[in-house]
Protein backbone atom coordinates (compact mmCIF):
# COMPACT_ATOMS: atom_id res chain seq x y z
CA UNK A 1 0.00 0.00 0.00
CA UNK A 2 1.38 3.44 -0.93
CA UNK A 3 2.24 6.00 1.76
CA UNK A 4 -0.46 8.36 0.46
CA UNK A 5 -3.10 5.64 0.67
CA UNK A 6 -1.96 4.69 4.18
CA UNK A 7 -2.25 8.30 5.36
CA UNK A 8 -5.76 8.59 3.86
CA UNK A 9 -6.86 5.33 5.49
CA UNK A 10 -5.50 6.35 8.90
CA UNK A 11 -7.05 9.80 8.64
CA UNK A 12 -10.51 8.47 7.79
CA UNK A 13 -10.34 5.93 10.60
CA UNK A 14 -9.35 8.65 13.09
CA UNK A 15 -12.23 10.88 11.99
CA UNK A 16 -14.69 8.02 12.31
CA UNK A 17 -13.35 6.94 15.74
CA UNK A 18 -13.53 10.46 17.22
CA UNK A 19 -16.80 11.46 15.48
CA UNK A 20 -14.92 14.52 14.23
CA UNK A 21 -17.12 14.53 11.13
CA UNK A 22 -19.95 15.62 13.44
CA UNK A 23 -18.38 18.10 15.86
CA UNK A 24 -15.91 19.69 13.41
CA UNK A 25 -18.34 19.87 10.49
CA UNK A 26 -19.55 23.44 11.25
CA UNK A 27 -15.95 24.67 10.96
CA UNK A 28 -14.79 22.47 8.09
CA UNK A 29 -17.70 22.32 5.66
CA UNK A 30 -17.71 24.75 2.76
CA UNK A 31 -20.52 26.37 0.83
CA UNK A 32 -20.66 23.24 -1.28
CA UNK A 33 -18.86 20.24 -2.73
CA UNK A 34 -18.06 19.19 -6.28
CA UNK A 35 -17.94 15.39 -6.32
CA UNK A 36 -15.62 13.69 -8.82
CA UNK A 37 -16.15 10.25 -10.32
CA UNK A 38 -14.78 8.27 -13.23
CA UNK A 39 -16.04 4.69 -13.75
CA UNK A 40 -19.40 3.52 -12.39
CA UNK A 41 -19.78 -0.23 -12.90
CA UNK A 42 -20.47 -3.47 -11.04
CA UNK A 43 -17.65 -4.78 -8.91
CA UNK A 44 -15.34 -7.29 -10.55
CA UNK A 45 -13.01 -9.22 -8.29
CA UNK A 46 -9.43 -8.64 -9.47
CA UNK A 47 -6.36 -9.27 -7.33
CA UNK A 48 -4.36 -6.72 -9.30
CA UNK A 49 -6.35 -3.51 -9.82
CA UNK A 50 -4.14 -0.45 -9.20
CA UNK A 51 -6.69 1.90 -10.78
CA UNK A 52 -9.57 0.65 -8.64
CA UNK A 53 -9.71 4.01 -6.86
CA UNK A 54 -11.19 5.36 -10.12
CA UNK A 55 -14.24 3.07 -10.08
CA UNK A 56 -17.29 2.84 -7.86
CA UNK A 57 -20.27 0.52 -8.00
CA UNK A 58 -23.76 1.66 -9.04
CA UNK A 59 -24.92 0.77 -5.53
CA UNK A 60 -22.40 3.14 -3.99
CA UNK A 61 -23.37 5.95 -6.35
CA UNK A 62 -26.97 5.44 -5.24
CA UNK A 63 -25.90 5.48 -1.57
CA UNK A 64 -23.78 8.58 -2.10
CA UNK A 65 -26.65 10.56 -3.66
CA UNK A 66 -28.98 9.52 -0.85
CA UNK A 67 -26.41 10.43 1.82
CA UNK A 68 -25.71 13.82 0.24
CA UNK A 69 -29.43 14.62 0.44
CA UNK A 70 -29.65 13.23 3.98
CA UNK A 71 -26.82 15.54 5.11
CA UNK A 72 -28.71 18.58 3.86
CA UNK A 73 -26.96 19.31 0.57
CA UNK A 74 -28.88 20.49 -2.49
CA UNK A 75 -27.84 19.13 -5.88
CA UNK A 76 -27.24 21.87 -8.44
CA UNK A 77 -25.65 22.11 -11.89
CA UNK A 78 -22.23 23.58 -12.64
CA UNK A 79 -24.06 26.52 -14.24
CA UNK A 80 -25.38 27.46 -10.80
CA UNK A 81 -22.14 27.29 -8.79
CA UNK A 82 -21.15 30.91 -9.41
CA UNK A 83 -24.58 32.19 -8.43
CA UNK A 84 -24.57 30.15 -5.24
CA UNK A 85 -21.15 31.49 -4.22
CA UNK A 86 -22.32 35.05 -4.74
CA UNK A 87 -25.40 34.64 -2.57
CA UNK A 88 -25.68 33.75 1.07
CA UNK A 89 -27.89 31.96 3.55
CA UNK A 90 -28.69 28.90 1.46
CA UNK A 91 -28.23 25.18 1.98
CA UNK A 92 -24.83 23.76 1.02
CA UNK A 93 -24.75 22.55 -2.56
CA UNK A 94 -23.39 19.45 -4.27
CA UNK A 95 -22.41 18.94 -7.92
CA UNK A 96 -21.89 15.54 -9.56
CA UNK A 97 -19.06 15.35 -12.12
CA UNK A 98 -17.81 12.44 -14.24
CA UNK A 99 -14.47 12.59 -16.05
CA UNK A 100 -13.30 11.18 -19.40
CA UNK A 101 -16.55 9.96 -20.96
CA UNK A 102 -16.68 6.27 -20.02
CA UNK A 103 -19.45 4.11 -21.49
CA UNK A 104 -20.35 2.79 -18.04
CA UNK A 105 -21.50 6.30 -17.09
CA UNK A 106 -24.36 5.88 -19.56
CA UNK A 107 -24.99 2.22 -18.76
CA UNK A 108 -24.87 2.33 -14.96
CA UNK A 109 -24.77 5.91 -13.66
CA UNK A 110 -27.43 7.48 -15.86
CA UNK A 111 -30.35 5.29 -14.63
CA UNK A 112 -29.47 6.23 -11.04
CA UNK A 113 -29.25 9.94 -11.87
CA UNK A 114 -32.65 9.74 -13.56
CA UNK A 115 -34.21 7.95 -10.60
CA UNK A 116 -32.96 10.59 -8.17
CA UNK A 117 -33.69 13.48 -10.59
CA UNK A 118 -30.29 15.06 -9.97
CA UNK A 119 -28.16 17.02 -12.47
CA UNK A 120 -24.64 16.02 -13.46
CA UNK A 121 -21.89 17.01 -15.88
CA UNK A 122 -19.73 14.73 -18.04
CA UNK A 123 -16.30 16.09 -18.95
CA UNK A 124 -15.39 14.67 -22.36
CA UNK A 125 -11.93 14.11 -23.84
CA UNK A 126 -12.44 14.39 -27.58
CA UNK A 127 -9.76 11.87 -28.62
CA UNK A 128 -11.44 9.27 -26.39
CA UNK A 129 -14.72 9.86 -28.24
CA UNK A 130 -12.77 9.56 -31.51
CA UNK A 131 -11.48 6.18 -30.32
CA UNK A 132 -7.77 6.96 -30.67
CA UNK A 133 -6.90 8.64 -27.36
CA UNK A 134 -4.45 7.18 -24.86
CA UNK A 135 -5.83 5.88 -21.57
CA UNK A 136 -2.21 5.50 -20.54
CA UNK A 137 -2.89 4.67 -16.85
CA UNK A 138 -5.06 1.75 -17.96
CA UNK A 139 -2.58 0.70 -20.65
CA UNK A 140 0.04 0.50 -17.90
CA UNK A 141 -2.25 -1.59 -15.70
CA UNK A 142 -2.97 -4.02 -18.55
CA UNK A 143 0.71 -4.29 -19.47
CA UNK A 144 1.85 -4.99 -15.90
CA UNK A 145 -0.97 -7.52 -15.50
CA UNK A 146 0.24 -9.50 -18.53
CA UNK A 147 4.04 -9.27 -18.19
CA UNK A 148 6.32 -11.22 -15.86
CA UNK A 149 9.02 -8.55 -15.96
CA UNK A 150 8.78 -4.81 -16.51
CA UNK A 151 11.81 -3.70 -18.48
CA UNK A 152 12.25 -0.12 -19.70
CA UNK A 153 14.70 2.76 -20.08
CA UNK A 154 13.81 6.20 -18.76
CA UNK A 155 15.90 9.36 -18.41
CA UNK A 156 19.26 7.63 -18.52
CA UNK A 157 18.31 4.70 -16.30
CA UNK A 158 17.51 1.07 -17.05
CA UNK A 159 14.78 -0.65 -15.07
CA UNK A 160 14.11 -4.38 -14.75
CA UNK A 161 11.33 -5.06 -12.28
CA UNK A 162 9.90 -8.47 -11.36
CA UNK A 163 6.17 -8.90 -11.98
CA UNK A 164 5.52 -12.61 -11.37
CA UNK A 165 3.24 -12.28 -8.35
CA UNK A 166 0.46 -9.85 -7.47
CA UNK A 167 2.62 -8.07 -4.83
CA UNK A 168 5.40 -7.81 -7.44
CA UNK A 169 2.96 -6.31 -9.92
CA UNK A 170 1.71 -3.76 -7.41
CA UNK A 171 5.25 -2.65 -6.61
CA UNK A 172 6.17 -2.54 -10.28
CA UNK A 173 3.10 -0.49 -11.20
CA UNK A 174 3.76 2.06 -8.44
CA UNK A 175 7.43 2.33 -9.40
CA UNK A 176 6.72 2.86 -13.09
CA UNK A 177 3.73 5.16 -12.53
CA UNK A 178 5.42 7.59 -10.17
CA UNK A 179 8.76 7.48 -11.97
CA UNK A 180 7.06 8.45 -15.23
CA UNK A 181 4.73 11.01 -13.63
CA UNK A 182 7.78 12.89 -12.34
CA UNK A 183 9.20 13.35 -15.84
CA UNK A 184 7.98 14.63 -19.18
CA UNK A 185 4.69 13.51 -20.63
CA UNK A 186 6.47 12.57 -23.85
CA UNK A 187 8.66 10.15 -21.91
CA UNK A 188 5.68 8.75 -20.04
CA UNK A 189 3.71 8.04 -23.22
CA UNK A 190 6.75 6.51 -24.95
CA UNK A 191 7.59 4.09 -22.13
CA UNK A 192 3.99 2.99 -21.62
CA UNK A 193 3.55 2.50 -25.38
CA UNK A 194 6.63 0.25 -25.39
CA UNK A 195 5.38 -1.78 -22.41
CA UNK A 196 1.91 -2.06 -23.95
CA UNK A 197 3.39 -3.29 -27.23
CA UNK A 198 5.49 -5.88 -25.39
CA UNK A 199 2.37 -7.10 -23.59
CA UNK A 200 0.14 -7.11 -26.67
CA UNK A 201 -2.10 -4.33 -25.33
CA UNK A 202 -3.89 -2.29 -28.01
CA UNK A 203 -4.32 1.34 -27.01
CA UNK A 204 -7.08 1.92 -29.55
CA UNK A 205 -9.01 -1.20 -28.59
CA UNK A 206 -8.89 -0.24 -24.92
CA UNK A 207 -10.20 3.26 -25.59
CA UNK A 208 -12.94 2.09 -27.94
CA UNK A 209 -14.05 -0.59 -25.48
CA UNK A 210 -14.30 1.75 -22.49
CA UNK A 211 -15.25 5.18 -23.83
CA UNK A 212 -18.43 6.49 -25.41
CA UNK A 213 -18.22 7.40 -29.09
CA UNK A 214 -19.84 10.52 -30.52
CA UNK A 215 -23.17 8.81 -31.23
CA UNK A 216 -23.41 7.67 -27.62
CA UNK A 217 -22.44 11.12 -26.38
CA UNK A 218 -25.11 12.68 -28.60
CA UNK A 219 -27.70 10.50 -26.88
CA UNK A 220 -26.60 11.33 -23.35
CA UNK A 221 -26.27 15.04 -24.17
CA UNK A 222 -30.01 15.07 -24.93
CA UNK A 223 -30.77 14.12 -21.32
CA UNK A 224 -32.36 17.20 -19.67
CA UNK A 225 -30.25 17.01 -16.50
CA UNK A 226 -26.91 16.11 -18.12
CA UNK A 227 -24.45 18.80 -19.17
CA UNK A 228 -21.32 18.21 -21.26
CA UNK A 229 -18.02 19.83 -20.35
CA UNK A 230 -14.56 19.74 -21.92
CA UNK A 231 -11.65 17.62 -20.71
CA UNK A 232 -9.20 18.67 -23.49
CA UNK A 233 -8.43 16.89 -26.75
CA UNK A 234 -5.71 14.44 -25.72
CA UNK A 235 -5.84 14.44 -21.89
CA UNK A 236 -2.43 16.07 -21.32
CA UNK A 237 -1.01 17.20 -18.00
CA UNK A 238 -1.19 20.84 -19.06
CA UNK A 239 1.45 22.19 -16.68
CA UNK A 240 4.05 20.08 -18.49
CA UNK A 241 3.35 21.82 -21.83
CA UNK A 242 3.93 25.23 -23.37
CA UNK A 243 1.30 27.95 -23.46
CA UNK A 244 0.50 27.43 -27.15
CA UNK A 245 -0.29 23.75 -26.56
CA UNK A 246 -2.47 24.54 -23.56
CA UNK A 247 -4.49 27.13 -25.48
CA UNK A 248 -4.96 24.75 -28.39
CA UNK A 249 -6.10 21.88 -26.14
CA UNK A 250 -8.61 24.04 -24.29
CA UNK A 251 -10.03 25.89 -27.27
CA UNK A 252 -10.13 23.02 -29.78
CA UNK A 253 -11.78 20.56 -27.40
CA UNK A 254 -14.63 22.95 -26.69
CA UNK A 255 -15.10 23.74 -30.38
CA UNK A 256 -15.12 20.05 -31.30
CA UNK A 257 -17.67 19.12 -28.66
CA UNK A 258 -19.94 22.01 -29.58
CA UNK A 259 -19.73 21.09 -33.25
CA UNK A 260 -20.42 17.37 -32.73
CA UNK A 261 -23.01 17.57 -29.95
CA UNK A 262 -24.66 20.90 -30.80
CA UNK A 263 -24.47 22.15 -27.24
CA UNK A 264 -22.78 25.00 -25.41
CA UNK A 265 -19.65 24.02 -23.48
CA UNK A 266 -19.10 26.37 -20.56
CA UNK A 267 -17.12 24.21 -18.15
CA UNK A 268 -13.73 22.50 -18.10
CA UNK A 269 -11.99 19.78 -16.07
CA UNK A 270 -8.19 19.70 -16.10
CA UNK A 271 -6.77 16.24 -16.91
CA UNK A 272 -5.09 14.63 -13.88
CA UNK A 273 -5.76 17.99 -12.28
CA UNK A 274 -3.36 18.06 -9.32
CA UNK A 275 -0.81 20.83 -8.67
CA UNK A 276 1.77 19.17 -10.96
CA UNK A 277 -0.73 19.02 -13.83
CA UNK A 278 -2.62 22.32 -13.68
CA UNK A 279 -1.48 25.55 -12.08
CA UNK A 280 -2.03 29.32 -12.08
CA UNK A 281 -0.91 29.75 -15.72
CA UNK A 282 -3.44 27.14 -16.86
CA UNK A 283 -6.19 28.64 -14.69
CA UNK A 284 -5.60 31.98 -16.41
CA UNK A 285 -5.68 30.49 -19.89
CA UNK A 286 -8.93 28.65 -19.13
CA UNK A 287 -10.51 31.98 -18.22
CA UNK A 288 -9.06 33.75 -21.25
CA UNK A 289 -10.40 31.22 -23.76
CA UNK A 290 -13.89 31.62 -22.31
CA UNK A 291 -14.72 28.88 -19.82
CA UNK A 292 -17.03 29.95 -17.01
CA UNK A 293 -15.60 27.40 -14.55
CA UNK A 294 -12.79 24.87 -14.42
CA UNK A 295 -12.33 22.09 -11.88
CA UNK A 296 -9.12 20.56 -10.57
CA UNK A 297 -8.52 17.39 -8.59
CA UNK A 298 -7.12 19.38 -5.67
CA UNK A 299 -9.11 18.00 -2.72
CA UNK A 300 -11.45 20.20 -0.76
CA UNK A 301 -14.82 21.84 -0.38
CA UNK A 302 -15.86 24.99 -2.23
CA UNK A 303 -15.83 28.12 -0.06
CA UNK A 304 -17.02 31.68 -0.62
CA UNK A 305 -13.45 32.68 -1.48
CA UNK A 306 -13.55 30.48 -4.56
CA UNK A 307 -15.82 33.01 -6.28
CA UNK A 308 -12.55 34.80 -7.12
CA UNK A 309 -11.00 31.56 -8.41
CA UNK A 310 -13.71 29.99 -10.56
CA UNK A 311 -11.08 28.36 -12.80
CA UNK A 312 -9.36 26.57 -9.92
CA UNK A 313 -12.24 24.85 -8.16
CA UNK A 314 -11.44 21.88 -5.89
CA UNK A 315 -13.28 18.57 -5.94
CA UNK A 316 -13.92 15.68 -3.58
CA UNK A 317 -12.99 12.37 -5.16
CA UNK A 318 -15.45 9.55 -4.60
CA UNK A 319 -12.71 6.98 -4.12
CA UNK A 320 -13.35 3.38 -5.08
CA UNK A 321 -11.15 2.20 -2.20
CA UNK A 322 -13.45 3.79 0.39
CA UNK A 323 -16.95 2.76 -0.65
CA UNK A 324 -18.71 2.96 2.68
CA UNK A 325 -21.11 5.30 4.43
CA UNK A 326 -18.70 6.38 7.18
CA UNK A 327 -15.98 7.44 4.74
CA UNK A 328 -18.51 9.37 2.64
CA UNK A 329 -19.85 11.19 5.70
CA UNK A 330 -16.28 12.21 6.57
CA UNK A 331 -15.64 13.59 3.09
CA UNK A 332 -18.92 15.52 3.05
CA UNK A 333 -18.11 17.03 6.46
CA UNK A 334 -14.97 18.65 5.06
CA UNK A 335 -12.90 17.52 8.04
CA UNK A 336 -10.26 15.49 6.10
CA UNK A 337 -9.31 18.59 4.12
CA UNK A 338 -8.48 20.72 7.16
CA UNK A 339 -5.19 18.85 7.51
CA UNK A 340 -4.71 18.13 3.81
CA UNK A 341 -4.88 21.84 2.90
CA UNK A 342 -3.07 22.95 6.06
CA UNK A 343 -6.01 24.98 7.22
CA UNK A 344 -6.37 26.88 3.93
CA UNK A 345 -9.85 27.11 2.51
CA UNK A 346 -8.64 28.23 -0.90
CA UNK A 347 -5.64 26.40 -2.41
CA UNK A 348 -4.82 27.75 -5.86
CA UNK A 349 -1.01 28.22 -5.78
N, C-alpha and C positions, 0 to 999 in steps of 0.2 A: 504494500500500500504506500502511495506517495506521501511525502511529508505534508503537502497541502491538504490532501484528503484526510489524513490523520488529525490535523488541526481542526478541520471542519467538523469531523465526527465528534471530537472531544468537546468542541464549543457547543454543538447542538445538545449533546448529552448534559452538559453543565447547565444550560438554559432550562432544559426540561426538568432536571433534578431540583433546581432552586425556584422553579416557577417564575423565573425572571421575565418570561414572555407575558406574564400578567402584570406584575408590579412595575416593570420598567417600560411597558408599552406606551403610557402617556408621554414619556420623554423621548422615546426612540422612533415612534411611528411618524411617517411623513404625511403630506397631504394626499398621497396616493402611492400606488405601486404599479409598475409595468412588468408583467410576468412574461418570461421568455421560455419558449419551448422549441423543440426541433421535431423529433419523431414522436408520433402517438400510434402505438401498435401493441397487439397482444404480446405478452411476455413469451420469450423463447429461451429455454434453458441453454446457455452456452458457457462453458468453463472459461473460455478466453473471450472477453468482450470489453476491451479497453475503452470503447466509446459508449458504453452503456449509460453513462451520465447524460447522454444526449437523447435518451428515449424514455418515455413514460407510457404506462398502459392506459387504455381508454377508461378503465375503472378509476384510475388515480386522477385523470383529468376531471371526471365527473365529481369525485370527492373534493378536488381542489375548488371547483366552481361553487359547490355547495358550501364549503367552509368559508370561502371569501364572502359570500352573502351572509352567512351566519355571524361573521365577525364584523358586520356592519359596513362593508365596502359596497360601493355602487359601481357596476360595470359601465364604462363609457368607451367611446371610440377614441382613436388617436387625434381625430379632428377636434375633440373637446378638451384635450389636456391643457392647452394654452388658456382657454377660457376659465377652466377650473382653478388654475394657478393664479389668475388675476382677480378672482373673487374669493370671498371668505365665508366662513360659517356653514359650510356644507359637509356632508358625509365624506369620508375618505373615498377615493376612487380606485378602481383597478382596471387595467387594460391587458387584454390577452394578445400576445404576439407569437408568431410562428416563423422561424427562419428557414430559408433555402428553397422551400417549395416542394416538400416531399409528398409523394402520392398518398402516403398513409394519413396525411392531414385531411384529405378529402374523404378517404375511406372510413376512418375511425374517429377523427376529431369533429368533423362537420356535423354528423348526426347528434352528437352531444351538445354542440353549440346551438343547434336548432332547438333541441328539446328544452334547453335552459333560456332560450331567447336572449343570448348575450352576443355583443359585437366582438369582432376580432380582426386582426390585420395579418396578412401573409406577406412577408418580405421575400421577393423573388429575385434569384440570380438568373440573368437571362441566358447564360451559356448552359445552365442546368436544364432550362426549358428547351433549349436547342438540342440537348442530348450529347453535347461534346465538352461540357465543363469538367473540371477535375475535382472530385470529392477526395482530395488527397489524404485526409485523415482516415477515411474508410478504405482507400487503396492500401494504405500502410497496414491497417488492421488485417485485411485479407491476405496481404503478402506474408506478414509475420505468422499468421495462422497456418499457412501452407508450407513454409520453409522450415528446414531443420537448423539452418545457420543463416545469420543475417550479416552479409559481407558487403561493405561499401567503403568508398573513399570520400572524405569530406574535409575541405579546407586544410589540406596538407596532412591529413591523418587517415590511416587505414583502420577499419573496424572489422572485427570478426567475432560475432556474438552468438553463443549457443541458443538454440530455440527448439530443443527436443521436447521439453516438458512445458506444461502450462505456466509454472513459475518462471521458467527460462523465457518464455514468450512475453510474459508481462514485463520482466526486466528489460528485455530487448526492445519492446515497444517504447517504454518510457525513455530509454537511453536514446533511441533514434529520434523520437518525437521532440524531446527537449533540446537535443543537440541541433537538430535542423531548425527548430523555431528560433534559436538564438542567432542564426545566420541569415543570409539573404534568402528571399523567396525563390529566386532562380535556382539556387543550390538545393533548396528543399524539394522543389518540383522535379529536379533532375534526378536526385537520389531516389526518391519514391518511385519515379517512373522506371528506373533501373531495377529496383526491387520488385515492382509489380510485374515487369516483363519476365524476370527470373522465375517468378511464382506462377506465371500464366494468368495474371489478373488483367482483365480488359477494363480500362478506364471508362470507355464509352458505354460498354454493357452495364457497368455498375451504375452510372449516372442515369441511363435510360430506364433501368429497372426500378430505381428508387424515386426519381423525380417526375413531377407532372410535366407533360408536354404542353404546348400552347393551347391545344384544343381542350385539355382538361382544365387549364387555368382560365380559359374563357368561360367554362361552365361554372366554376366556383366564383369567378368575379361577378356573375349575375346574381349571386346570393345577396339579399338585401342588407344583411348585417356583416358582410365580409368586405373589407377593404384590401387593396393591393398596394404594397409599398415596394421600394427598390432595395436591392441588396447587391448592387453593382453588376457588372457584366461577367467578370471572371473570378469573383470572390477573392481579391487580393488583400493582403494586410497592407492597408494604404500607407501607413507610416513608413514602410520600407521602400516607397516609390517616390519618384519626383512629382512635382506639382502638376505638370502637364498630364501625366498618367492618371493622377487622382481626379483631375477635372474631367478627363475623358470618360473614366469609369462611372463617375456620378451622373454626368449629363447624358451619356449615351444609353445607360441602362434605363433611365426614366423615359427617354424618348422612345426606346424600343418597346417598353411595356405599354406606354400610352398608344402607340401605333398598333400593336397586336391585340390589345384587350379593350381598346376604345374607352379608357377610363382615365381620370386624372390621378397622377401620382404625386402626392404631397409629402410623403414621409419616407425616411431612409433608415436602414440598419447597417452599421459598419460591420463588414466581415471580421470574424474573430473578436474584434471589438474591445479588447483590453487596452491598457495604456501603451503597450508595445506595438499595437496595430492601428490605433486611431488616437490622434492627439490634437492639440489646439490648432495646428495648421489645417488639419482635415475638417475640424469643426467649422472653421471659417470658410473653407471652400464649399462645404455643404450649404451654408447659408447663402453664399454668393451665387451659387447656381440655381437657387430658388426653392430648396426644400423648406417646409414649414417646421418640421422637427426631424431629429436624427437620434437614434438610440445606440448606446454602447452596450458592452457586457460588463462594465464596471458595476459592481454590486452595490445596491442600496435602494432606499425609498426615494420618492420624488418630493422635494420640499419647496416651499414658496420661493426660495432663492434660485431655483432652477428656471424660473420665468425669464431670467437673464442669460440662461444657457440652454436654450431649447434645442441646440444641436449637439448637446453632450449629455443627454438624459441617461440616467442609470437604469438598470433592470434587475429583477430578482429572478435568477435561474431556477426553474422547477427541475431539480436534479433527479435523474433516474436512480441514483444510488440512495436517495432518501425519500422513498415513496411511502410516507406514513403521515398520519394526522398531526402527531406531535411536532415533527420537523416542519410541516407546513405552517402550523400555528406560530412557531418561532420565527420563521421567515416573514410572515405577515405582520408580526409585532414590531419588526425593525431592529430588535435587540442584537442579532448577530452582527449587524453592520456598524454598531457603535465602536466596537474594537477594530473591525476590519478597516474602517475609514478613519481610525484614530480620532474619533469624536467629530470629524468634519461632516457637515450635512451635505455640502456641495464639493465634489471631487472632480475637477475638470482640468487639472494641471498635466 
